[in-house]
Amino acid sequence: MKRTGKWIDGTSPEQPVTEAARSALRLRLKLVSHYLPLAAWEADDDPEYVHQLRVATRRANSALGIFADLLPRRRLRKLKRQLHGVRRAAGEARDLDVLLARLTKLADDSPGPGWEELLSDLQARRKLAQPAIRQVDKKLREGKFRKRIRELVARIQVRAAAAQRTPTFVEAARQALTPLVEEFFTAVRGPLEELAAMHQCRIHGKKLRYAMEIFSGAFPPEFRAQLYPEIEQVQERLGEINDRATACQEFSTWLAGNVSDETRALLTGLLASEAAALEAAKQSFLGWRSEERAAGLAAQFGQYLGKLRVVPAAPAAAVG
């Protein structure tokens, strides 16, 4: 059964932030320990394990950043390094899984010369990526990763010497979310013609999205049911752009290598098609994005967070 752990159930606005942090970190880190051995040893049966591991690791890292002030620094640094290793190992394997699945479908739909060499090369690269996940799994098991998770969660406490009381969950939510929201709007309302700018916008959106998942219990149900899907939609559009840009880069790298004439012709066609789809996705996003949409989103966040420092909108020509 797939465990996503997207939402932190059982939290409430007025509970101490330390209690909510324990719930969030316990869930986020347990999901990493759940999916790591599955991704390491059973990925051949279900590639989804690698995908869930990468997502779980990203969410866990986000939670550690959000609640960093409540955690012992040395243990926090070590755990973040471990998660970085897991994410790197899972990231390469997952990117290859996505590309392999996509190209396999294209080959099935439009068979022809060049596919066999292309898919064989991709399958070989995917096989080479798997040992990295197994090595990380072995290392963390030997390091008693699950025990360290329990110890870390048990040591959550307010550590600021000047703190007079433990903040509530909603107070912590507003403090954490406000800068993330402001950074996101600075990015999304700026000029986004270049892929690098879109990539940075996607990163800001991802940080905000993961934080909203953690803090959803601090706000009324509309925060999760209505506002979160709006940010999710932005991420999906930018995610498509990122995937197509990554595919273009991959095809270009292949073309620079030693491949047969048949495979070169196939890759040339794939690159042209992908470049056209990338440009279409970019223009679609720029057309969908508008000052009216951004202002509406900012107003919704303002209902929960109070006054926001809203940056000036991009010039009309840049908005599309």
N, C-alpha and C positions, 0 to 999 in steps of 0.2 A: 504494500500500500504506500502511495506517495505521501510524504509529509512535507508540507510547504512551510509551515510555521510563519506565515506572513504576518498574522495579527497576534498581538499579545493579549490574550483573553484574561478576564478577571481583574483588570486594572480599573481604577476610578480616579476622578479628578482630585479629590481631597486626600487620598492616601499618601503617606510619606514617599518621596521619590526613591528612597532606598528600597522599599518593598517592591515598587514597580521595576526598579533596576534589576533586582534579583530575579524576578519573573522573566524579564526580557533576556538577560544574559544567560540564564539557565536554558531557556528554550533555544536561543540562537546558537549557543555553543554545543548543545546536545545534538542539534541537527548536523553540525559539521562532523561530530564523532559518529553519528549514525550513517551518513552517506559516504564517509571516507573509505571504509573497508569495502563497501558495495562498489564504489567507483574503481577501487584498486583491483578487485578480484572478480567482479561479476559484470564488468562493462560490456563484455562480448554478448551477454544475454540481454542487456538493456542499456543502451547508450545514455538513457535519461538519467542514470545514476551520476554520471559525470556532470551533466548540466545542473542537477540539483545540488551537487557538492559545490560547484562554483558559486551558485546563487546563495547557498547557505553561508559560504565563507564571506561573501561580500556583505551580507546582512549582519553577520557576527562582527565583522570589522567595523561596520557602521555603529553598532551598539557599543562596542568598546570605546570608540571615539566620543560618542555622546555622553557616556557615563564615566569618562576617564578620571574626572575629579573625585569620584567615589572609590577608586581602585588603588591598590598599592602599586607604585610606579614600576618597581623592578619586575613584578609578575606581569604587569600590563605590557611592558616592552617585550618580554619574552614571548608572550602569547601572540602579540601582533606579528612578531617575526615568524612564528610558526604558521600563522594564518596566511602570511604572505607567501610562504613556501607552498602551501596547499593550493592557493589561488593560482600561482604560476603554473604548477603542474597540471591542474585541471583546465586552465585556460587554453593551453596549446592543444590539448586533446579535444576539448569541446569545439574549438574553432574548426579542427579537422573533421570532427563528426558532422558538423553542420554542412560544411562544404561537400563532404563525401555523400551525404544523404541527398543534397540538392543536385549534384552532378549525376548521381545514379538515376534519379528520376528523369533528368533531362536525357540521359542515354537511353532509358527505357522508352521515352516518348518519341525520341528522334534518333534511332540507331544509325550508326555510320562509322566510317574509318576514323581512327584516332582515339576513340573512347577507351579501348582496352588498355592502351599504354597509359593514358591519363589516369584512369581509375586504379590501375595497378600501382602506379607511383604514389597516388594518394593513400591507398591502403597500406603500403609499406611505411610511409611516413607516420600514419596513425599508429601502427604497431610499435614503432620506435618511441612514440610519445607515452605509451602506457607504463613502462618501468618507472618513470619519474613519480607517478601517483603511488605505485606500490612501495617505492623507497620512502616516500613521505609517510605513508600509513605505518610502515614498519618502525620508522624512527619515532613517531608520536606514540605508538603503542609501547615501545621500550621506555619512553619518557613518561609513561603513566598519564597520558593526556586527560583521560576522563577524571582521574583523581585530582589533577591540577585545576580542572574546571570547577569541581566541587569546592576546592579550597579557595579559589578566587571569588566565587559567588558568596561564600561564607564571610569573606572579609570586606564586603561592601559596606561603606559607612561614609558619613559626611566628614571630610578631612580638613576642611578650611578652618584654621585656628580662630578666625574672627566670626565664624558662623554662630548665630544666637539660637537658631533652631533648624530643624530639618525642613527643607522646602517641600511643598506639596507637589504632586505629580504635574498638575496643571501649571504651576509656577515654573517648574523645570522645563515643561514643554514649550511655554512661551519664550523662555530665555534661549532655548536651543534652536527652536524653529525660526525665530525672527531673522537672524543673520542668514540662515540658509535660504529663506524666502527672498530676502533682499538681493542676495547674490544671484539667485535664479532669475529674478526679473531684470537685473542688470544685464545678464547674458541674453535672455530671450528677447528683450526689447532693443538690443543693439544690432549693428550690421552683421548679418550672418551669411553673406555670399560665399565666404571661404569655408572649406571643409574643416579647417582647424578651429574656426569659431563655432561651427556647429558641434564639433566634438566636445569643446569645452562647455557648451550649453547643455549637451547631453550629460556630462559629468555632474554639473550643478543640479540638473534635474534628478539624476539618480540618487545623489546625496539627500535631496529633499524628499524624494519618494520613500527611501528607506527610513528616514526619520519620521515621516508621517505614519508609517506602519507601526513604529514603536509607540508613538504618542496618540494614536487614535482613541484610546480609552480615556484620554484626558479631556475630550471634547464631546459635544453632542453627536448623535449618530450620523447627522448630515455631513460631518467632516469626513467620515469614511465612505459614506454612500454616494455623496455628490461631488465633493471637492477632490478627493483622491483620484477618481477616474479621469478627471480633467488633466491632472499631472501625468497620469499613466498614458493618456493619449498622446501627449507631447513626446513622452519617452518612446512610444511605439513608432512614431513618425521619424524621430531622430535615429532610432535603432535601425530602421530600414536603410536610412542613408548610410549609416556606419557599416552595415553588413555589405552593402553594394560597393562601398569604397574599399573595404577589405578584400572583396572578391576581385576587384580591378587590380589591386596591388598584387594579389596572388597570381593572377593570370599573366601579368607583366613579368613577374619573376620567373615563371615557367617559360615564357617565351625567350627570356634571356639565356636559358639553359640549353642543354643538348637534347633536342627532341626530334622525332622523325618529321618529315615533311607533312604527313597526314595529320599528326598531332598539332603541328604548328598552325596548319590551316584551321583546325578546330578551335584552338586557343585564340587565334586572331578573331574568329567569328564571335566566340564567347566574350572576349574583351570588348568588342564593339557593341554588342548587345547590352552588356553590363554597364558600360559607360553611358549609353543612352538612357537606360533605366535609372541610373544614378542621377543624371541631370533632371530627369522627369520628377524623381522623388524630391530633389532639392527645390525645384520650382513649385511643386505641390505644397511643400511645407511653408515656403515663403508666402505663397498665396493664401494659405490657411491662417497663418499668423497675422494678426492685425492688432492695432492699438486698442480697438474696442474689446477684443477678446482678452488682451493682457490686462486692461483696466478692470474688466469684470472679474477676472481671477484674483487680482490684487484686492478688490473690494471684498471678495469672499474670505480671503485670508485675514483681512482686517477685522472681520467680525469675530474672529477667534483670538487674534494676536494683538489687536489694538493698532495704533498708528504705525505705518511702515514708511521707511525712507524710499520713496519710489523714484527711480531714475528717469530722466527725460527719455521719451520714445525716440527710436531711430528715425531718420528722415523718411518721408513717405516713399521715396524711390527704393530705399533699402528694405522697407517692410514688404513691399510687393503689393 
